[in-house]
Amino acid sequence: MPDRGKIMSQTYYEKQSRLLKLYRESFERKEINAKETVTALMMIGFSETIAVNRTNEWDVQPGTQLPETEKDIKRRLKEISSLKNYLIRMRLGKKA
């Protein structure tokens, strides 16, 4: 019987994808630097090489800089914190 690896739940996948998108937005807006981005991606489950590759891809691609209000910034930071805490709890094996 072949090993299928770790199976992700749909909720976990959606939250990880959303967090990845938020990290990308923060990186494109220069709120976090490349080293912090790599560390953040490794913390949510990516290997070091994949995290570095993603960060380099984001750095090369042109980003769309739309104006952002303080409310949007606070919302994004709060959402990043919430999603990061959820993913860490799930990786440690504690159900939410």
Gaussian input, Z-matrix of N, CA and C with variables (Angstrom, degrees):
# hf/3-21g

backbone

0 1
 N
 C     1     B1
 C     2     B2     1     A1
 N     3     B3     2     A2     1     D1
 C     4     B4     3     A3     2     D2
 C     5     B5     4     A4     3     D3
 N     6     B6     5     A5     4     D4
 C     7     B7     6     A6     5     D5
 C     8     B8     7     A7     6     D6
 N     9     B9     8     A8     7     D7
 C    10    B10     9     A9     8     D8
 C    11    B11    10    A10     9     D9
 N    12    B12    11    A11    10    D10
 C    13    B13    12    A12    11    D11
 C    14    B14    13    A13    12    D12
 N    15    B15    14    A14    13    D13
 C    16    B16    15    A15    14    D14
 C    17    B17    16    A16    15    D15
 N    18    B18    17    A17    16    D16
 C    19    B19    18    A18    17    D17
 C    20    B20    19    A19    18    D18
 N    21    B21    20    A20    19    D19
 C    22    B22    21    A21    20    D20
 C    23    B23    22    A22    21    D21
 N    24    B24    23    A23    22    D22
 C    25    B25    24    A24    23    D23
 C    26    B26    25    A25    24    D24
 N    27    B27    26    A26    25    D25
 C    28    B28    27    A27    26    D26
 C    29    B29    28    A28    27    D27
 N    30    B30    29    A29    28    D28
 C    31    B31    30    A30    29    D29
 C    32    B32    31    A31    30    D30
 N    33    B33    32    A32    31    D31
 C    34    B34    33    A33    32    D32
 C    35    B35    34    A34    33    D33
 N    36    B36    35    A35    34    D34
 C    37    B37    36    A36    35    D35
 C    38    B38    37    A37    36    D36
 N    39    B39    38    A38    37    D37
 C    40    B40    39    A39    38    D38
 C    41    B41    40    A40    39    D39
 N    42    B42    41    A41    40    D40
 C    43    B43    42    A42    41    D41
 C    44    B44    43    A43    42    D42
 N    45    B45    44    A44    43    D43
 C    46    B46    45    A45    44    D44
 C    47    B47    46    A46    45    D45
 N    48    B48    47    A47    46    D46
 C    49    B49    48    A48    47    D47
 C    50    B50    49    A49    48    D48
 N    51    B51    50    A50    49    D49
 C    52    B52    51    A51    50    D50
 C    53    B53    52    A52    51    D51
 N    54    B54    53    A53    52    D52
 C    55    B55    54    A54    53    D53
 C    56    B56    55    A55    54    D54
 N    57    B57    56    A56    55    D55
 C    58    B58    57    A57    56    D56
 C    59    B59    58    A58    57    D57
 N    60    B60    59    A59    58    D58
 C    61    B61    60    A60    59    D59
 C    62    B62    61    A61    60    D60
 N    63    B63    62    A62    61    D61
 C    64    B64    63    A63    62    D62
 C    65    B65    64    A64    63    D63
 N    66    B66    65    A65    64    D64
 C    67    B67    66    A66    65    D65
 C    68    B68    67    A67    66    D66
 N    69    B69    68    A68    67    D67
 C    70    B70    69    A69    68    D68
 C    71    B71    70    A70    69    D69
 N    72    B72    71    A71    70    D70
 C    73    B73    72    A72    71    D71
 C    74    B74    73    A73    72    D72
 N    75    B75    74    A74    73    D73
 C    76    B76    75    A75    74    D74
 C    77    B77    76    A76    75    D75
 N    78    B78    77    A77    76    D76
 C    79    B79    78    A78    77    D77
 C    80    B80    79    A79    78    D78
 N    81    B81    80    A80    79    D79
 C    82    B82    81    A81    80    D80
 C    83    B83    82    A82    81    D81
 N    84    B84    83    A83    82    D82
 C    85    B85    84    A84    83    D83
 C    86    B86    85    A85    84    D84
 N    87    B87    86    A86    85    D85
 C    88    B88    87    A87    86    D86
 C    89    B89    88    A88    87    D87
 N    90    B90    89    A89    88    D88
 C    91    B91    90    A90    89    D89
 C    92    B92    91    A91    90    D90
 N    93    B93    92    A92    91    D91
 C    94    B94    93    A93    92    D92
 C    95    B95    94    A94    93    D93
 N    96    B96    95    A95    94    D94
 C    97    B97    96    A96    95    D95
 C    98    B98    97    A97    96    D96
 N    99    B99    98    A98    97    D97
 C   100   B100    99    A99    98    D98
 C   101   B101   100   A100    99    D99
 N   102   B102   101   A101   100   D100
 C   103   B103   102   A102   101   D101
 C   104   B104   103   A103   102   D102
 N   105   B105   104   A104   103   D103
 C   106   B106   105   A105   104   D104
 C   107   B107   106   A106   105   D105
 N   108   B108   107   A107   106   D106
 C   109   B109   108   A108   107   D107
 C   110   B110   109   A109   108   D108
 N   111   B111   110   A110   109   D109
 C   112   B112   111   A111   110   D110
 C   113   B113   112   A112   111   D111
 N   114   B114   113   A113   112   D112
 C   115   B115   114   A114   113   D113
 C   116   B116   115   A115   114   D114
 N   117   B117   116   A116   115   D115
 C   118   B118   117   A117   116   D116
 C   119   B119   118   A118   117   D117
 N   120   B120   119   A119   118   D118
 C   121   B121   120   A120   119   D119
 C   122   B122   121   A121   120   D120
 N   123   B123   122   A122   121   D121
 C   124   B124   123   A123   122   D122
 C   125   B125   124   A124   123   D123
 N   126   B126   125   A125   124   D124
 C   127   B127   126   A126   125   D125
 C   128   B128   127   A127   126   D126
 N   129   B129   128   A128   127   D127
 C   130   B130   129   A129   128   D128
 C   131   B131   130   A130   129   D129
 N   132   B132   131   A131   130   D130
 C   133   B133   132   A132   131   D131
 C   134   B134   133   A133   132   D132
 N   135   B135   134   A134   133   D133
 C   136   B136   135   A135   134   D134
 C   137   B137   136   A136   135   D135
 N   138   B138   137   A137   136   D136
 C   139   B139   138   A138   137   D137
 C   140   B140   139   A139   138   D138
 N   141   B141   140   A140   139   D139
 C   142   B142   141   A141   140   D140
 C   143   B143   142   A142   141   D141
 N   144   B144   143   A143   142   D142
 C   145   B145   144   A144   143   D143
 C   146   B146   145   A145   144   D144
 N   147   B147   146   A146   145   D145
 C   148   B148   147   A147   146   D146
 C   149   B149   148   A148   147   D147
 N   150   B150   149   A149   148   D148
 C   151   B151   150   A150   149   D149
 C   152   B152   151   A151   150   D150
 N   153   B153   152   A152   151   D151
 C   154   B154   153   A153   152   D152
 C   155   B155   154   A154   153   D153
 N   156   B156   155   A155   154   D154
 C   157   B157   156   A156   155   D155
 C   158   B158   157   A157   156   D156
 N   159   B159   158   A158   157   D157
 C   160   B160   159   A159   158   D158
 C   161   B161   160   A160   159   D159
 N   162   B162   161   A161   160   D160
 C   163   B163   162   A162   161   D161
 C   164   B164   163   A163   162   D162
 N   165   B165   164   A164   163   D163
 C   166   B166   165   A165   164   D164
 C   167   B167   166   A166   165   D165
 N   168   B168   167   A167   166   D166
 C   169   B169   168   A168   167   D167
 C   170   B170   169   A169   168   D168
 N   171   B171   170   A170   169   D169
 C   172   B172   171   A171   170   D170
 C   173   B173   172   A172   171   D171
 N   174   B174   173   A173   172   D172
 C   175   B175   174   A174   173   D173
 C   176   B176   175   A175   174   D174
 N   177   B177   176   A176   175   D175
 C   178   B178   177   A177   176   D176
 C   179   B179   178   A178   177   D177
 N   180   B180   179   A179   178   D178
 C   181   B181   180   A180   179   D179
 C   182   B182   181   A181   180   D180
 N   183   B183   182   A182   181   D181
 C   184   B184   183   A183   182   D182
 C   185   B185   184   A184   183   D183
 N   186   B186   185   A185   184   D184
 C   187   B187   186   A186   185   D185
 C   188   B188   187   A187   186   D186
 N   189   B189   188   A188   187   D187
 C   190   B190   189   A189   188   D188
 C   191   B191   190   A190   189   D189
 N   192   B192   191   A191   190   D190
 C   193   B193   192   A192   191   D191
 C   194   B194   193   A193   192   D192
 N   195   B195   194   A194   193   D193
 C   196   B196   195   A195   194   D194
 C   197   B197   196   A196   195   D195
 N   198   B198   197   A197   196   D196
 C   199   B199   198   A198   197   D197
 C   200   B200   199   A199   198   D198
 N   201   B201   200   A200   199   D199
 C   202   B202   201   A201   200   D200
 C   203   B203   202   A202   201   D201
 N   204   B204   203   A203   202   D202
 C   205   B205   204   A204   203   D203
 C   206   B206   205   A205   204   D204
 N   207   B207   206   A206   205   D205
 C   208   B208   207   A207   206   D206
 C   209   B209   208   A208   207   D207
 N   210   B210   209   A209   208   D208
 C   211   B211   210   A210   209   D209
 C   212   B212   211   A211   210   D210
 N   213   B213   212   A212   211   D211
 C   214   B214   213   A213   212   D212
 C   215   B215   214   A214   213   D213
 N   216   B216   215   A215   214   D214
 C   217   B217   216   A216   215   D215
 C   218   B218   217   A217   216   D216
 N   219   B219   218   A218   217   D217
 C   220   B220   219   A219   218   D218
 C   221   B221   220   A220   219   D219
 N   222   B222   221   A221   220   D220
 C   223   B223   222   A222   221   D221
 C   224   B224   223   A223   222   D222
 N   225   B225   224   A224   223   D223
 C   226   B226   225   A225   224   D224
 C   227   B227   226   A226   225   D225
 N   228   B228   227   A227   226   D226
 C   229   B229   228   A228   227   D227
 C   230   B230   229   A229   228   D228
 N   231   B231   230   A230   229   D229
 C   232   B232   231   A231   230   D230
 C   233   B233   232   A232   231   D231
 N   234   B234   233   A233   232   D232
 C   235   B235   234   A234   233   D233
 C   236   B236   235   A235   234   D234
 N   237   B237   236   A236   235   D235
 C   238   B238   237   A237   236   D236
 C   239   B239   238   A238   237   D237
 N   240   B240   239   A239   238   D238
 C   241   B241   240   A240   239   D239
 C   242   B242   241   A241   240   D240
 N   243   B243   242   A242   241   D241
 C   244   B244   243   A243   242   D242
 C   245   B245   244   A244   243   D243
 N   246   B246   245   A245   244   D244
 C   247   B247   246   A246   245   D245
 C   248   B248   247   A247   246   D246
 N   249   B249   248   A248   247   D247
 C   250   B250   249   A249   248   D248
 C   251   B251   250   A250   249   D249
 N   252   B252   251   A251   250   D250
 C   253   B253   252   A252   251   D251
 C   254   B254   253   A253   252   D252
 N   255   B255   254   A254   253   D253
 C   256   B256   255   A255   254   D254
 C   257   B257   256   A256   255   D255
 N   258   B258   257   A257   256   D256
 C   259   B259   258   A258   257   D257
 C   260   B260   259   A259   258   D258
 N   261   B261   260   A260   259   D259
 C   262   B262   261   A261   260   D260
 C   263   B263   262   A262   261   D261
 N   264   B264   263   A263   262   D262
 C   265   B265   264   A264   263   D263
 C   266   B266   265   A265   264   D264
 N   267   B267   266   A266   265   D265
 C   268   B268   267   A267   266   D266
 C   269   B269   268   A268   267   D267
 N   270   B270   269   A269   268   D268
 C   271   B271   270   A270   269   D269
 C   272   B272   271   A271   270   D270
 N   273   B273   272   A272   271   D271
 C   274   B274   273   A273   272   D272
 C   275   B275   274   A274   273   D273
 N   276   B276   275   A275   274   D274
 C   277   B277   276   A276   275   D275
 C   278   B278   277   A277   276   D276
 N   279   B279   278   A278   277   D277
 C   280   B280   279   A279   278   D278
 C   281   B281   280   A280   279   D279
 N   282   B282   281   A281   280   D280
 C   283   B283   282   A282   281   D281
 C   284   B284   283   A283   282   D282
 N   285   B285   284   A284   283   D283
 C   286   B286   285   A285   284   D284
 C   287   B287   286   A286   285   D285

   B1=1.4520
   B2=1.5322
   B3=1.3381
   B4=1.4651
   B5=1.5220
   B6=1.3334
   B7=1.4554
   B8=1.5248
   B9=1.3011
   B10=1.4579
   B11=1.5236
   B12=1.3099
   B13=1.4556
   B14=1.5155
   B15=1.2919
   B16=1.4623
   B17=1.5266
   B18=1.3022
   B19=1.4499
   B20=1.5256
   B21=1.3336
   B22=1.4524
   B23=1.5236
   B24=1.3230
   B25=1.4517
   B26=1.5288
   B27=1.3049
   B28=1.4683
   B29=1.5277
   B30=1.3203
   B31=1.4551
   B32=1.5208
   B33=1.3227
   B34=1.4658
   B35=1.5284
   B36=1.3154
   B37=1.4562
   B38=1.5253
   B39=1.3285
   B40=1.4626
   B41=1.5196
   B42=1.3277
   B43=1.4596
   B44=1.5219
   B45=1.3244
   B46=1.4604
   B47=1.5316
   B48=1.3178
   B49=1.4625
   B50=1.5232
   B51=1.3216
   B52=1.4723
   B53=1.5313
   B54=1.3350
   B55=1.4580
   B56=1.5264
   B57=1.3115
   B58=1.4614
   B59=1.5305
   B60=1.3181
   B61=1.4580
   B62=1.5323
   B63=1.3193
   B64=1.4634
   B65=1.5247
   B66=1.3281
   B67=1.4637
   B68=1.5234
   B69=1.3175
   B70=1.4601
   B71=1.5275
   B72=1.3333
   B73=1.4606
   B74=1.5227
   B75=1.3216
   B76=1.4560
   B77=1.5239
   B78=1.3298
   B79=1.4573
   B80=1.5236
   B81=1.3238
   B82=1.4640
   B83=1.5210
   B84=1.3214
   B85=1.4618
   B86=1.5284
   B87=1.3305
   B88=1.4668
   B89=1.5307
   B90=1.3388
   B91=1.4618
   B92=1.5289
   B93=1.3337
   B94=1.4561
   B95=1.5263
   B96=1.3252
   B97=1.4678
   B98=1.5271
   B99=1.3305
   B100=1.4669
   B101=1.5251
   B102=1.3295
   B103=1.4661
   B104=1.5366
   B105=1.3285
   B106=1.4620
   B107=1.5314
   B108=1.3135
   B109=1.4624
   B110=1.5221
   B111=1.3344
   B112=1.4687
   B113=1.5226
   B114=1.3273
   B115=1.4622
   B116=1.5309
   B117=1.3237
   B118=1.4675
   B119=1.5259
   B120=1.3264
   B121=1.4640
   B122=1.5261
   B123=1.3171
   B124=1.4671
   B125=1.5247
   B126=1.3145
   B127=1.4546
   B128=1.5291
   B129=1.3303
   B130=1.4686
   B131=1.5156
   B132=1.3570
   B133=1.4522
   B134=1.5110
   B135=1.3044
   B136=1.4524
   B137=1.5200
   B138=1.3298
   B139=1.4628
   B140=1.5309
   B141=1.3240
   B142=1.4686
   B143=1.5258
   B144=1.3246
   B145=1.4663
   B146=1.5261
   B147=1.3150
   B148=1.4697
   B149=1.5231
   B150=1.3320
   B151=1.4627
   B152=1.5283
   B153=1.3225
   B154=1.4677
   B155=1.5231
   B156=1.3289
   B157=1.4624
   B158=1.5290
   B159=1.3239
   B160=1.4753
   B161=1.5209
   B162=1.3274
   B163=1.4613
   B164=1.5207
   B165=1.3196
   B166=1.4726
   B167=1.5274
   B168=1.3308
   B169=1.4707
   B170=1.5257
   B171=1.3281
   B172=1.4600
   B173=1.5218
   B174=1.3304
   B175=1.4592
   B176=1.5298
   B177=1.3181
   B178=1.4698
   B179=1.5223
   B180=1.3273
   B181=1.4602
   B182=1.5238
   B183=1.3349
   B184=1.4665
   B185=1.5294
   B186=1.3099
   B187=1.4590
   B188=1.5163
   B189=1.3043
   B190=1.4536
   B191=1.5196
   B192=1.3091
   B193=1.4563
   B194=1.5202
   B195=1.3103
   B196=1.4548
   B197=1.5188
   B198=1.3247
   B199=1.4678
   B200=1.5266
   B201=1.3147
   B202=1.4553
   B203=1.5242
   B204=1.3269
   B205=1.4558
   B206=1.5234
   B207=1.3187
   B208=1.4673
   B209=1.5283
   B210=1.3241
   B211=1.4614
   B212=1.5258
   B213=1.3222
   B214=1.4641
   B215=1.5249
   B216=1.3175
   B217=1.4662
   B218=1.5205
   B219=1.3286
   B220=1.4694
   B221=1.5245
   B222=1.3382
   B223=1.4608
   B224=1.5202
   B225=1.3372
   B226=1.4524
   B227=1.5242
   B228=1.3199
   B229=1.4647
   B230=1.5253
   B231=1.3349
   B232=1.4634
   B233=1.5331
   B234=1.3261
   B235=1.4608
   B236=1.5306
   B237=1.3362
   B238=1.4653
   B239=1.5161
   B240=1.3243
   B241=1.4596
   B242=1.5266
   B243=1.3213
   B244=1.4587
   B245=1.5281
   B246=1.3270
   B247=1.4651
   B248=1.5235
   B249=1.3240
   B250=1.4580
   B251=1.5287
   B252=1.3234
   B253=1.4629
   B254=1.5247
   B255=1.3367
   B256=1.4654
   B257=1.5281
   B258=1.3452
   B259=1.4614
   B260=1.5219
   B261=1.3189
   B262=1.4663
   B263=1.5250
   B264=1.3302
   B265=1.4754
   B266=1.5158
   B267=1.3191
   B268=1.4703
   B269=1.5261
   B270=1.3230
   B271=1.4741
   B272=1.5230
   B273=1.3332
   B274=1.4656
   B275=1.5176
   B276=1.3229
   B277=1.4577
   B278=1.5089
   B279=1.3101
   B280=1.4634
   B281=1.5120
   B282=1.3035
   B283=1.4517
   B284=1.5069
   B285=1.3360
   B286=1.4696
   B287=1.5123
   A1=108.28
   A2=117.78
   A3=119.86
   A4=111.79
   A5=114.78
   A6=120.77
   A7=108.26
   A8=117.16
   A9=121.13
   A10=112.08
   A11=117.96
   A12=120.54
   A13=111.33
   A14=115.08
   A15=120.64
   A16=109.40
   A17=116.02
   A18=121.40
   A19=108.65
   A20=115.79
   A21=121.89
   A22=109.44
   A23=116.14
   A24=118.63
   A25=108.57
   A26=115.91
   A27=120.71
   A28=110.57
   A29=117.65
   A30=121.89
   A31=110.95
   A32=116.37
   A33=121.22
   A34=109.87
   A35=117.48
   A36=121.91
   A37=111.15
   A38=117.31
   A39=121.18
   A40=111.33
   A41=116.61
   A42=119.89
   A43=111.27
   A44=117.59
   A45=120.76
   A46=110.07
   A47=116.95
   A48=120.87
   A49=111.28
   A50=116.30
   A51=120.68
   A52=110.16
   A53=117.12
   A54=120.96
   A55=110.51
   A56=117.25
   A57=121.78
   A58=110.02
   A59=116.80
   A60=121.26
   A61=111.12
   A62=117.22
   A63=121.02
   A64=111.31
   A65=117.13
   A66=120.08
   A67=110.44
   A68=116.38
   A69=119.78
   A70=110.83
   A71=116.87
   A72=120.96
   A73=110.90
   A74=116.51
   A75=120.44
   A76=111.49
   A77=117.13
   A78=121.20
   A79=110.88
   A80=117.07
   A81=120.36
   A82=111.89
   A83=117.48
   A84=121.34
   A85=112.45
   A86=116.06
   A87=123.29
   A88=112.29
   A89=116.93
   A90=121.31
   A91=110.63
   A92=116.34
   A93=121.13
   A94=107.54
   A95=116.31
   A96=119.18
   A97=109.99
   A98=116.00
   A99=121.33
   A100=111.93
   A101=116.77
   A102=120.21
   A103=110.96
   A104=116.63
   A105=120.40
   A106=110.94
   A107=116.39
   A108=120.43
   A109=110.87
   A110=116.82
   A111=120.43
   A112=109.75
   A113=117.23
   A114=121.16
   A115=110.78
   A116=116.95
   A117=120.94
   A118=110.89
   A119=117.31
   A120=120.27
   A121=110.96
   A122=117.07
   A123=119.79
   A124=110.45
   A125=116.94
   A126=121.04
   A127=111.97
   A128=116.98
   A129=118.69
   A130=112.80
   A131=117.56
   A132=118.29
   A133=117.29
   A134=119.29
   A135=120.97
   A136=109.84
   A137=116.66
   A138=119.74
   A139=108.32
   A140=115.35
   A141=119.03
   A142=111.52
   A143=117.07
   A144=119.09
   A145=111.76
   A146=117.23
   A147=120.64
   A148=109.73
   A149=117.40
   A150=121.32
   A151=110.92
   A152=116.76
   A153=120.63
   A154=110.51
   A155=116.83
   A156=120.37
   A157=111.83
   A158=116.42
   A159=119.80
   A160=111.07
   A161=116.27
   A162=120.27
   A163=110.57
   A164=116.91
   A165=120.15
   A166=111.47
   A167=116.85
   A168=120.55
   A169=110.58
   A170=116.39
   A171=120.57
   A172=111.05
   A173=116.66
   A174=120.87
   A175=110.71
   A176=116.85
   A177=121.25
   A178=111.27
   A179=117.32
   A180=120.98
   A181=110.28
   A182=116.56
   A183=118.69
   A184=110.29
   A185=116.41
   A186=121.11
   A187=110.32
   A188=115.24
   A189=119.79
   A190=107.84
   A191=115.38
   A192=121.00
   A193=109.52
   A194=116.81
   A195=121.13
   A196=108.40
   A197=117.54
   A198=118.72
   A199=110.40
   A200=114.80
   A201=119.66
   A202=109.52
   A203=116.18
   A204=120.72
   A205=110.15
   A206=116.07
   A207=121.07
   A208=110.50
   A209=116.40
   A210=120.82
   A211=110.76
   A212=116.88
   A213=120.97
   A214=111.46
   A215=116.63
   A216=120.92
   A217=110.46
   A218=116.83
   A219=121.17
   A220=111.09
   A221=116.75
   A222=120.57
   A223=110.80
   A224=116.36
   A225=120.22
   A226=110.81
   A227=118.11
   A228=120.67
   A229=111.53
   A230=116.75
   A231=120.83
   A232=110.47
   A233=116.62
   A234=120.90
   A235=111.06
   A236=117.45
   A237=121.22
   A238=110.12
   A239=116.69
   A240=121.02
   A241=111.70
   A242=116.34
   A243=121.26
   A244=111.79
   A245=116.58
   A246=120.48
   A247=111.51
   A248=116.98
   A249=120.94
   A250=110.16
   A251=117.16
   A252=120.52
   A253=111.33
   A254=117.70
   A255=121.31
   A256=110.66
   A257=116.47
   A258=120.01
   A259=111.61
   A260=117.21
   A261=120.15
   A262=110.22
   A263=116.79
   A264=119.63
   A265=111.19
   A266=116.96
   A267=120.14
   A268=111.22
   A269=117.66
   A270=120.66
   A271=111.16
   A272=116.07
   A273=119.35
   A274=111.77
   A275=117.20
   A276=120.52
   A277=114.67
   A278=117.18
   A279=120.38
   A280=108.33
   A281=116.69
   A282=121.08
   A283=109.91
   A284=116.21
   A285=121.71
   A286=111.49
   D1=125.41
   D2=-177.84
   D3=-71.22
   D4=148.94
   D5=177.84
   D6=-81.31
   D7=124.10
   D8=-178.13
   D9=-93.81
   D10=-0.49
   D11=179.28
   D12=75.52
   D13=-168.91
   D14=-179.34
   D15=-79.08
   D16=127.01
   D17=-179.92
   D18=-92.32
   D19=129.62
   D20=-179.88
   D21=-93.31
   D22=141.76
   D23=173.49
   D24=-76.60
   D25=159.49
   D26=-179.10
   D27=-62.31
   D28=-40.62
   D29=179.86
   D30=-63.25
   D31=-45.60
   D32=179.63
   D33=-60.82
   D34=-44.64
   D35=-179.87
   D36=-62.25
   D37=-44.78
   D38=-179.70
   D39=-63.31
   D40=-42.51
   D41=179.94
   D42=-68.97
   D43=-37.65
   D44=177.63
   D45=-65.83
   D46=-40.23
   D47=178.59
   D48=-64.79
   D49=-41.39
   D50=178.80
   D51=-64.70
   D52=-42.54
   D53=179.50
   D54=-64.59
   D55=-39.15
   D56=177.20
   D57=-60.81
   D58=-42.94
   D59=178.46
   D60=-63.95
   D61=-40.41
   D62=179.30
   D63=-67.18
   D64=-39.66
   D65=175.92
   D66=-62.59
   D67=-40.08
   D68=179.01
   D69=-62.61
   D70=-44.41
   D71=177.51
   D72=-58.86
   D73=-45.40
   D74=-179.92
   D75=-63.29
   D76=-40.52
   D77=178.94
   D78=-66.22
   D79=-42.91
   D80=-179.81
   D81=-66.12
   D82=-30.35
   D83=178.22
   D84=-86.04
   D85=3.92
   D86=178.25
   D87=63.03
   D88=28.71
   D89=175.72
   D90=-80.02
   D91=-29.22
   D92=174.34
   D93=-130.03
   D94=147.76
   D95=-178.20
   D96=-89.07
   D97=-179.74
   D98=-174.63
   D99=-63.76
   D100=-41.34
   D101=-178.64
   D102=-64.10
   D103=-42.91
   D104=177.99
   D105=-65.05
   D106=-37.02
   D107=179.15
   D108=-65.08
   D109=-44.36
   D110=178.86
   D111=-61.28
   D112=-44.07
   D113=179.44
   D114=-62.32
   D115=-42.43
   D116=179.97
   D117=-64.16
   D118=-41.54
   D119=179.42
   D120=-67.25
   D121=-37.81
   D122=177.36
   D123=-65.55
   D124=-34.91
   D125=-178.62
   D126=-67.23
   D127=-29.63
   D128=-179.75
   D129=-94.11
   D130=5.50
   D131=169.66
   D132=122.23
   D133=0.09
   D134=178.36
   D135=-87.24
   D136=149.30
   D137=176.06
   D138=-74.52
   D139=166.11
   D140=-176.66
   D141=-62.85
   D142=-41.87
   D143=-178.05
   D144=-67.41
   D145=-40.20
   D146=178.37
   D147=-66.24
   D148=-41.24
   D149=179.71
   D150=-63.05
   D151=-42.85
   D152=178.02
   D153=-65.15
   D154=-42.59
   D155=179.23
   D156=-62.20
   D157=-44.43
   D158=178.70
   D159=-61.99
   D160=-44.34
   D161=-179.48
   D162=-62.48
   D163=-41.87
   D164=178.31
   D165=-65.08
   D166=-38.17
   D167=177.03
   D168=-62.71
   D169=-43.79
   D170=-179.95
   D171=-65.39
   D172=-33.96
   D173=-178.56
   D174=-69.50
   D175=-35.00
   D176=-177.29
   D177=-78.43
   D178=-37.83
   D179=-176.31
   D180=-73.21
   D181=138.97
   D182=177.43
   D183=-71.64
   D184=133.42
   D185=179.72
   D186=-98.65
   D187=159.05
   D188=177.42
   D189=-99.39
   D190=114.96
   D191=-178.32
   D192=-95.49
   D193=96.86
   D194=175.98
   D195=-94.96
   D196=146.65
   D197=177.57
   D198=-60.77
   D199=146.21
   D200=-176.14
   D201=-134.76
   D202=136.58
   D203=179.57
   D204=-86.89
   D205=166.65
   D206=177.26
   D207=-59.71
   D208=-36.77
   D209=179.35
   D210=-61.70
   D211=-42.50
   D212=178.75
   D213=-65.26
   D214=-40.66
   D215=178.80
   D216=-62.08
   D217=-47.50
   D218=-179.99
   D219=-63.65
   D220=-39.20
   D221=178.98
   D222=-63.50
   D223=-44.34
   D224=-179.30
   D225=-64.92
   D226=-43.50
   D227=179.38
   D228=-64.33
   D229=-38.87
   D230=178.23
   D231=-66.48
   D232=-40.66
   D233=179.59
   D234=-67.08
   D235=-40.02
   D236=176.55
   D237=-59.96
   D238=-46.70
   D239=-179.42
   D240=-61.04
   D241=-45.20
   D242=-179.15
   D243=-63.56
   D244=-47.42
   D245=-179.22
   D246=-66.23
   D247=-39.42
   D248=179.54
   D249=-63.12
   D250=-43.54
   D251=178.49
   D252=-62.99
   D253=-40.50
   D254=178.34
   D255=-61.56
   D256=-48.54
   D257=-177.34
   D258=-64.46
   D259=-38.15
   D260=178.65
   D261=-66.07
   D262=-43.23
   D263=177.95
   D264=-60.54
   D265=-42.55
   D266=-178.66
   D267=-68.31
   D268=-36.79
   D269=178.92
   D270=-68.39
   D271=-30.82
   D272=178.27
   D273=-81.42
   D274=-8.00
   D275=175.34
   D276=93.98
   D277=10.34
   D278=179.12
   D279=-98.34
   D280=125.89
   D281=179.76
   D282=-75.32
   D283=145.96
   D284=-176.81
   D285=-73.69

